[in-house]
Amino acid sequence: MATAANIVLAIVALLHLWFLILEMFLWTRPSGRRAFGLSAEFAEQSKALAANQGLYNGFLAAGLVWGLCLGSAGLGVKVFFLGCVLIAGIFGGLTASRKILWIQALPAAIGLVLVHLS
């Protein structure tokens, strides 16, 4: 079970690294605009906010990787950062887009369950 938990945790970390790239570096490019359904004008106007959001996603990814690197001693770190991802995903799903519940919150919830079972 610990291996499954670590795999899911790594996937969540990689997702947040990808969110960092999309929000900090690709926001105004066609691939970033397509990912978020943005017009070129809106993407340009909101790029500073998106970069800030991307940085926070990078911190979440870093925390998850830190928990992985700590191994079994990282239980508290893993739970904390998965919890942060879950709360952010629920908030985003309720306020921005329902698909955030599936892309961000659900993987974090699965990770939390697996971490607690291992």
N, C-alpha and C positions, 0 to 999 in steps of 0.2 A: 504494500500500500504506500510505503514511503516513496518508492520509485515513481508511482503514478502521481502522487502529490507533487513531487519535484518536477515532473514533466509538465504538468498543468501550470505550475508556478513559473516555469521557464517560458511557456507559451504566453502567459499573461505579461511577463516581462518583455518579451519580444514584441507583443502587440503594442505595449506602451512606448517602446523604442520606435516602432513604426509611426505611432501617433505623433511623437516628437518630430520625426522627419517630415511628416505631412504638414504639421502645423508651423514648424519653424522655417522650413526650407522650400516646401512645395506649395504652400498656401495659395500663392498668386499664379502658379503655373497650371496648365491644363489638367494635369493629373491630380493635383490638390483640389482644384475647383470642382472637378468631376466627383472626387471622393466625398465631398461635402455638399455638392449641389449648389455651388456659389456662382454668381455672376462675376465677371472680371472686375466690375466697378466695386461691388461689395467686398470682394477679396482684397482689393487694394486698400479700401477704407479700413478694413478690420485686421490688416496683417500684423500690427503691433500687438493687438489683443490675442491673436492666434499664436504668435511667437511666445507670449507669456504663458499661455495655456500649454503649449508644447513643452516648455521648460518644466512645468509641473509634472507633466507626464514622464519626462525624463527622470525626475526625482523618484517617482513611483517605480519606474523600471530599475533604477539604481538600488532602491531599498529591497526590491524583490531579489535582485542578484546578490546583494549583501546577505540576505537570509539564506539563499542557496549556498553561498560560500561558507557560511557558518555551520552547515550540516545540521545535525540533530540539536546542536546548541542554539540554532537560529529559530527555534520554534516561535518565540515571542515576536521576533522581527518579521517572520513570514506572516503570522496572524495579523500583526498591526498593518503591514502594507497591503495584504489582501483585503483587509477590512476597509482601508482607505479607498482602494480601487472599487470595492463593492458599493460603498456609500456614494462615491463620485458617479459610478455607473447608474445607480438608482436615481440620483438627483438629475443627471443628464437625461435619463430616460423619461422622467416626469416633466422636465422643463424644456428640453431641446428637441429630442427625437426618440421615439420608442425603440428604434433599432439599437440605441446605445445599451438598452437593457440586455439584448442578446449578444452584442459584440464585447461589452465591457463588464457588465454586472454578472451575467451568467457564468462566464469562465472564472471570475473571482469567487463566486459562491461555490462552484464545484471545487476549486482549489482549497477553499476554507474547509469544506466537508472532508476532503481527502487528507488534508493536514491534520485535522482532528482525529481521523480514523487511523492515522499511521503511528 
